[in-house]
Amino acid sequence: MPPRPLHGRHGLAIALVVRNEERHIGEWARFHRLAGVRHLFAYDDASSDSTVAELRRHMPAERLTVIPWGQRLSDRSLGRPIHNQVLAYAHAAANFGGAFRWLACIDADEFLVPVQASSIDTALEHLGPEVVNVSLPWHMFGRCGHQDSPAGGVVTNYLQRARNPMQAVNFKCIVDPCQLRGVRVHTMDTGRPALTWNDRGEAFPVKQRHKSVFYSAEHLQLNHYYTRSKEELEQKISRGPNLEAKRQDYRRKVMRTATRIEAHIREDRQAINFLERAAAMNSVQN
């Protein structure tokens, strides 16, 4: 059962499963803090580096909850593992979701970018209460010519993405947690007959969201920095997938995806544009 909505619930929370991301997690946290994320629920998957310390450094204590999440569980009756991310997302929605209008379930290489607005809340404010499940297509960024990890942040160093976001795309969802009835990594069941919405507020059957007519990034864009540099791509492959059963074919899958991203590219400065708007607003306020 979904949680009951609490009086005065508002804003967007993020549920993040994270492991050993100390190099980039500070930038990720600062970006989403500037974008107005009301709370971050960070599920720490047994990090052995300074990931948690970096999160605490860059996200105010009142807006951060860190939850140890290093278990590996299996369903013996079905003979398969239970997805650790799915468990975390379900836990976040059930235990904390009643306080928020929106819950985003994203990773540390994914950035929620307000395209025109000064915050995520403002970018979503045109959506009425009937909109309970927004599917955001991945805007996939590749290596952008970097062999080694460059100095500086992800946002400023990676400006080339796949030209067509709807080519072999996947999605992450922003949902009303008080309507959430079923959880998967890329698809959420919010109790309406297999419906999802784009960021314009247009409803489609989930099975049709891969069609070009569904595409919109007018208000909120999801940047997925899939590979970063060649060096970090190799590290990604070495870490392996979340599910051990997928390890055998993992290198081939990742390299195939990287090649597809970089086959036809275009410049995308939406994340930088947002940071510039945020800086200008802060200077006016100060």
N, C-alpha and C positions, 0 to 999 in steps of 0.2 A: 504494500500500500504506500502511496506517496505521502509525504509529510503534510500536516495541516498548515495552511498559511498563517503566519503570526501577524498580529496587528502592526501596521506600519511597515511591512516588509517592503524592501526596495533595493535597488542596485544590483550589481553583478558580482558573483563570486567565481573564483577559478578553483577547480580541483586538478592538481598537478601531481603526477607520479614522476619522481625524479631520482636519478642515481648518478653520482660522480660527474656533475656538470659545473664544477667550480670555475672553470675558465669563462663561461658565458652566463651563468645564472644571475650574476649581479646586474648585468645589462638588462636581461629579461625582466627581472624584478623591478628595476627602475622604470623601464618602459611602461609596464602595466600599472605601476603606481601613478605615473604621470597621466595615464589614460583613465584613471579614476576607478580602478578595480576596488571594490569595497572590502573584499577579504580574499586572502589566498589560503587555501587548505593544501598544504604541501605534504604529500605522502612519500616519505623518504624510504626508498627501496635499498636499505642497507648501504648507503654511501660510505666509502672509505676515505674520502677527501674532505675538503672544506665546503662542500655544497651547502650544508645547513647553516654554517657560520656566515656564508655570503648572503644567504637569504635573510638571516636575522640582521645583517648589516645594512641591507638595502630596502627592507620592507619594515615599516613601523610595527612594533610589537602588537598593537591593538588591531592590526590588519593581517596578522599572520598566525596560523596554527600549523605546527609541524607534528605529524603523526608517523611513528615508526611503522614501516610497511614492508618488511623484508621476508615475509613468509612465502612459501611455495606450497600450494595445496592442490590436491587432485580429487577428482570424482572417481572413486574406484569402481563404482557400478557401471560407469560409462567408459572407464579406462582412458581418461584424458585429464590434462591439467585444467584447473580453474584459472581463468585469465586474471592476473593480478591487477591490471588496470581496471577491468570491469568491476572487480570487487571494490576498489577504491572509489570509483565513481558512484556506485550504489551506496556505499557507506556515507559519502559526502552528502548525497541528496537526502538520504533517510535521516541523518543525524543533524544536519545543519541547514538543509534547503528551505525550511519554512520561513527563514528570515530574509530570503532574497527573491527578487523578481526573476532573476536569470542565474543559471549555473552554466559555466563553460568548462568543458572537459578537454584540455589541450596539453601539449607536451612542451618541454623546454626549448625545442627548436621551432616553435610556432608562436607567432606574434599576432595579437588582435589589434588591427590598425584602424582607427577612425579615419575615414577618407575625407570628410569635409568638416566634421564636428570637432570640438575640443575635448571630448571624452567619449567613452564607450556608451555611457548612459544616454548622452545627448544623441549619439548616432542611432540609438534604438528607440527613442522616445516617440517616434511616429507610429510604432507598432501597437495596435490595439490589444485588449485582453484576450481576444480570440486567437492571437498568434502565440503559440506555446512551444514551438519547435523550429528553430532556424538552422538550416543547413548551409554552412559556409564552405565553398570550394577551396581547396588548396591552391595557392599561388606558389608554384614550386621554383625555388632558387637552387642553382647548382654551384659549381666550384668557382665560377666567375674568373677563371684564369689563375687562381691562387694555388701554387704548389704546396707552400708551407702556410701555417696559420699566420695571418697578417696581424700586425699591431693594431690596436683599436678594436672597435666593436663590430658586431655582425651587421647591424643596420647600415653603417657607413661603408663597409667593405664589399657587401654583396648586393649588387644593384641589377643583376641580370636574371630574369626568370623566364620560364617557358612562355612562349608567346600566347598560346591558347590554353587558358586555365581549364577548359572543359575537355581536353584531350587526355583520355585515360586518367581522369581525376578521381580523387577521393574527397571526403568531406569530414569536417568535425562539426558538432552540433552545440548550439546554445539553446537551453531548454528552460521552461518554467518548471522548477523542481517539484512544485506542488501538483503537477500534472504527470509526473514521470512514473511509468508503469513497467518499463523494460529497458535494460541498458546493454548496449554494445559499444565498442570503441568508436565506430563511425556512424552508428545509427541509434537513435533513441525512440522509444515508443511512448508517446504521450497520450494515448487513449483515444485519439481521433483516428478514424479508419485509415490508417497508413498514410497520413498526410504530413507534409513538412512545408516550410515556407522559405522563400529567399529573403534577402535583407530589405527588399522593397515591400515585403508584406504580402506577396503573392503566393497562394497555396497551390501545391502540386502533390499528386501521389508520389510517395517516396521512390517508387520504381521509375519515375520520369525525371528525377532531378539531374540525371546525367545528360539530358537533352540541352541543346544550346539555348532554348527559350527560357530555361530556368535560371541561367547565369545572371548574377548581379553582384557587383561590388561597389554600389553607389554610396553606401553608408558605412559598411564595415567590411574590411578585407582581412582574410587570414593568410599571412605569409608563412610559408613552410620552408625553412632553411635546411633543405634535405641533406645536403652533403657537406656544405662549407668547403674548406680547402681539401686538396688531395690528401694531405697528411691526416686530416680529421676524418675523411672518408674511410681511410684504411683503419683508423681507430674504431669507427662505427662498425665496420665489418668484423673486426676482432672481438668487439663486445658481444656480437651476435644478437639474435632476435629475442623478444620477450618470452616467446614460447620455444622451449627446447626442441620440440618436434619440427620446427621450421629451420633449424640450423643448417642442415645439409645443403639446401639450395639457396642459402641466404646471400652469399657473395654474388652469385649469378643474378639474383633478383635485384640487389642494390645497384650493381653495375648497369644492368639493363635500364633501371629507372633513371640513373644519372645520365646515361646516354640519351634517353628520350627527352629529359629536361633540357639538355644543352643542344639538341638538334636544331631548334628554332627558338630564338630568344629575343627579348626586348628589354629595354631599360624600364625599371619600375622604382620610383622615388617616393611612393606613398608614405612609407615609414619615416623617411627623412622629413618629408613635408609636415607630417604630424608633429615631429619633435620641434621643428621650427615654429609651428603655430603655438605649441605649448610654451616654448621659451619666450616668444613674444608676449603671450598672455601673462606669464610670470613677471616679466619686466614691467608691464603696465600696472599690475597689482602691487608691485613693490615700489 
